Amino acid sequence: MKKALILIDIQNDYFTGGRFELNQTDAAAQNAQSALALFRKKGLPVFHVQHINQSPIAPFFVADTEGVKIHPLVSPLPGERVVIKHTPDSFFNTDLLQLLKELSIEQLVICGMMSHMCIDTTVRSAKRLGFAIELLSDACTTRDLLWENTPVPAALVHAAFMAALQNTFADVKDTHTFIKSNS
């Protein structure tokens, strides 16, 4: 089964000092970097998804800013595709599906940011489109949320979304397990 790595929104605005900091971004990005290194070593396809907000008053991921750039830990190399998106779904109004079809990709390894938004939406879309999915749980992260005046810590948000995606939508595993079984 032909496999590709999809790195979603690992962009500067999510890191310390960015406009929309997430929880433990460095750890998640380092795990994504490990998966990326494996794909590069094996010569397997890699796709970087970059979110660019189109609103002139967007709070983050504003075009032509440092924050919108892909983080240096996972910077694309020449030949690695960068797919630009404007919504949480990496497939919606992008060429990602066409690019995957051109390479006869059947299985996706997905990681990135934010677990409860872009990761969840993209994984569910990929499953609907017929892909087998491995989701690297520790190479994803999110942020604290607030629901009806109740704070929901990022770790719980992340755990709830990984649990919801497990089995029905993806094979959820940590990066070490993935690398060990694919080396």
Residue pairs with C-beta under 8 A, 6 or more apart in sequence:
1 106
1 107
1 132
2 103
2 104
2 105
2 106
2 107
3 44
3 45
3 105
3 106
3 107
3 108
3 109
4 39
4 44
4 45
4 46
4 47
4 100
4 103
4 105
4 107
4 108
4 109
5 35
5 36
5 39
5 44
5 45
5 46
5 47
5 108
5 109
5 110
5 111
6 47
6 49
6 90
6 96
6 108
6 109
6 110
6 111
6 112
6 122
7 32
7 36
7 46
7 47
7 48
7 49
7 74
7 111
7 112
8 49
8 90
8 110
8 111
8 112
8 113
8 118
8 119
8 122
9 49
9 50
9 51
9 61
9 112
9 113
9 114
9 118
10 28
10 29
10 32
10 48
10 70
10 71
10 73
10 74
10 112
10 113
11 18
11 50
11 51
11 61
11 67
11 68
11 69
11 70
11 71
11 113
12 18
12 66
12 67
12 68
12 69
12 70
12 71
13 19
13 20
13 60
13 61
13 65
13 67
13 68
14 20
14 21
14 22
14 25
14 71
14 113
14 114
14 141
15 21
15 22
15 25
15 26
15 29
15 71
16 25
16 26
18 60
18 67
19 59
19 60
19 61
19 62
19 67
20 59
20 60
20 61
20 143
21 143
22 28
22 113
22 114
22 141
22 142
22 143
22 154
23 141
23 142
23 143
23 144
23 154
23 155
23 158
24 141
24 154
25 113
25 141
27 138
27 141
28 111
28 112
28 113
28 138
28 139
28 140
28 141
29 71
29 73
29 74
29 139
30 73
31 111
31 136
31 138
31 139
31 174
31 175
32 73
32 74
32 111
32 112
32 136
32 139
32 175
33 73
33 74
34 139
34 175
34 179
35 109
35 111
35 136
35 139
35 175
35 178
35 179
36 46
36 74
38 179
38 182
38 183
39 45
39 46
39 109
40 46
40 77
42 182
45 81
45 103
45 105
46 76
46 80
46 81
47 80
47 81
47 82
47 83
47 96
47 99
47 100
48 70
48 74
48 76
48 80
48 81
48 82
48 83
49 82
49 83
49 85
49 90
49 94
49 96
49 112
49 118
49 122
50 68
50 70
50 82
50 83
50 84
50 85
51 61
51 68
51 85
51 86
51 118
52 61
52 62
52 63
52 68
52 84
52 85
52 86
53 59
53 60
53 61
53 62
53 63
53 68
53 86
54 63
54 86
60 67
61 67
61 68
62 68
70 76
70 82
76 82
81 99
83 90
83 94
83 95
83 96
83 99
84 94
85 92
85 93
85 94
85 96
86 93
87 93
87 121
88 117
88 118
88 120
88 121
88 122
89 118
89 121
89 122
89 125
90 96
90 118
90 121
90 122
90 125
91 97
91 122
91 125
91 126
91 129
92 125
97 129
100 108
100 131
105 131
106 131
106 132
107 131
107 132
107 133
107 134
108 126
108 131
108 132
108 133
108 134
109 133
109 134
109 135
109 136
109 178
110 119
110 122
110 123
110 126
110 133
110 134
110 135
110 136
110 170
111 119
111 135
111 136
111 139
111 140
111 175
112 118
112 119
112 139
112 140
113 119
113 140
113 141
113 142
114 140
114 141
114 142
114 143
115 140
115 141
115 142
115 157
115 158
115 161
115 162
116 142
116 145
116 157
116 158
116 160
116 161
117 142
119 135
119 140
119 161
120 161
120 164
120 165
123 133
123 135
123 165
123 169
123 170
124 165
124 169
126 133
127 133
127 168
127 169
127 170
132 171
133 169
133 170
133 171
134 170
134 171
134 172
134 173
134 178
135 162
135 165
135 170
135 171
135 172
135 173
136 173
136 174
136 175
136 178
137 158
137 162
137 172
137 173
137 174
138 174
138 175
139 175
140 158
140 162
141 154
141 158
142 154
142 157
142 158
142 161
143 154
143 157
144 151
144 152
144 153
144 154
144 157
145 151
145 152
145 154
145 157
146 152
162 172
165 172
166 172
